[in-house]
Amino acid sequence: MKVGVIGSGAMGSRIAKNFIDASHKVYVFNRTKEKAAELIRSGANWSDSPTALAEASDIVFTVLTDDHASESIWLDPTLGLVLGLDSSKVAVECSTISYDWSLRPASKLKEYRYLEAPLVGSRPQAESKQLAMLIAGDEKDYEAVKPLLLDTAAKTPFIGSHGKAIALKLVINSLFGIQVAAFAELYTALTHSGFEEEQIMKLLPNLPVTSPIMQFTLNQFAERQFSPLFPIELIEKDFGYAQQFVKSAGVSANLTSETKSVFHSAIKAGLGDQNISALLHHYQKGAQND
Ligand SMILES: NC(=O)c1ccc[n+]([C@@H]2O[C@H](COP(=O)([O-])OP(=O)(O)OC[C@H]3O[C@@H](n4cnc5c(N)ncnc54)[C@H](OP(=O)(O)O)[C@@H]3O)[C@@H](O)[C@H]2O)c1
């Protein structure tokens, strides 16, 4: 199959490599061409624009930072992705975007076949094809592309109509981020109160109330694993979208708002490109949140 992947960042490059390894003809486009060099050396074909990539491909994946990046790739008036699509092609948005943008304003995109497929998992899961892709859109389009999705993801549950996959993704990331933020604050409180890290490591992981995320985070804290898997700047962006989503559902967004401000203050302290676990470092340095 001819597979296009727009975005050669941490996740997009790994997804594109999986398709190359599965013997598909892969086309890539990235805003910064140099970052696609490794993929091109591995056999990917460079496309000069999102339009050219869509014209060359049967299916197109976008793996981009945020709404702004996604919108500019999809809708650029001269080089945008939509200009190269037709009814034979499916476009799959893997970026974590806002609920509003995931609904694709009908006036702009209604004539195209597209699926939402936000990613659950990080770089190691992308590399080992263990990602989950949460799928929303038209179920017939999903059935048509499912075999291909399984060349880069282990699980591809169909969630429902547009908006539902991204809503779930924002909730999953919020549940993750809230736990990490709470844990960074409370772990630091324990160490400042005379607990040894070794003692914490012995006591906390095996309690009935300890979640898998707490266990995972505790290991990252213990090993000072702060190099980026899931960078703070991406989770902070997700909390902005989660906050909007929660409010649009008519629910008070106190907790998502507060957690966003914790990540925002870590970015201001220069930790934006560090892993989410670097919040521990932030608290240990005496974090002052907004
Ligand atoms: N990293 C993770 O663990 C993880 C896990 C699950 C989901 N996600 C989500 O997956 C998406 C991609 O994440 P990532 O880790 O691959 O991010 P990344 O490494 O920062 O890559 C971001 C990509 O977006 C492109 N981009 C950014 N702004 C752009 C703009 N204005 N116009 C065009 N292209 C633009 C970048 O192009 P350049 O190379 O030119 O900068 C790059 O290709 C994000 O939505 C993220 O939230 C990430």
The ligand as a Gaussian input file, in Angstrom:
#p B3LYP/6-31G(d) Opt

LIG

0 1
 N        5.706000      11.776000      22.615000
 C        4.798000      11.008000      23.175000
 O        5.085000      10.234000      24.093000
 C        3.355000      11.044000      22.716000
 C        2.482000      10.035000      23.138000
 C        1.172000      10.030000      22.704000
 C        0.724000      11.046000      21.875000
 N        1.581000      12.044000      21.493000
 C        1.062000      13.093000      20.602000
 O        1.524000      12.826000      19.283000
 C        1.762000      14.079000      18.613000
 C        3.202000      14.116000      18.122000
 O        4.049000      14.013000      19.239000
 P        5.640000      13.865000      19.059000
 O        6.150000      13.373000      20.362000
 O        5.952000      13.150000      17.807000
 O        6.025000      15.409000      18.906000
 P        7.369000      16.028000      18.282000
 O        8.488000      15.063000      18.336000
 O        7.531000      17.345000      18.933000
 O        6.993000      16.249000      16.739000
 C        6.047000      17.235000      16.384000
 C        5.845000      17.243000      14.876000
 O        4.914000      18.308000      14.545000
 C        5.535000      19.164000      13.578000
 N        5.059000      20.542000      13.738000
 C        5.049000      21.268000      14.883000
 N        4.530000      22.508000      14.652000
 C        4.238000      22.553000      13.322000
 C        3.666000      23.541000      12.485000
 N        3.281000      24.726000      12.958000
 N        3.493000      23.237000      11.173000
 C        3.867000      22.026000      10.693000
 N        4.403000      21.046000      11.423000
 C        4.579000      21.297000      12.741000
 C        7.026000      19.034000      13.834000
 O        7.739000      19.465000      12.696000
 P        9.266000      19.987000      12.850000
 O       10.112000      18.757000      12.860000
 O        9.455000      20.846000      11.670000
 O        9.354000      20.753000      14.154000
 C        7.123000      17.520000      14.088000
 O        7.048000      16.794000      12.884000
 C        1.427000      15.182000      19.617000
 O        0.112000      15.642000      19.391000
 C        1.543000      14.479000      20.950000
 O        0.756000      15.112000      21.953000
 C        2.895000      12.054000      21.880000

